[in-house]
Amino acid sequence: MKIHYSSTFFKKVKRLEIDLQEEVLEKIELIKNGNSAKRLKIHKLHGRLGKSYGLSINYKIRAIFYHEKNGDIVFFDVGEHDQVYR
């Protein structure tokens, strides 16, 4: 499994506070190491993002990703829980 990032994802991560940027990268590293979805609070999304998953960074921020057919993961959005649905 490989992890890929959209250019939009990186732009949004750079807008976050330094502490949050580090936390995003730490959580992604945990996914790379195969840690459990429950510990990372990974959950399937609904509505227009129904084929995507959310990864809780903290109680306010989450990263959004999807799985490619080959098993790779693509992160494409990060932000407050209600913002990423817009």
Secondary structure, DSSP 8 states (H G I E B T S, - for coil): --EEE-HHHHHHHHHS-HHHHHHHHHHHHHHHTT--HHHHTEEE--GGGTT-EEEESSSSEEEEEEE-TTS-EEEEEEEETTGGG-
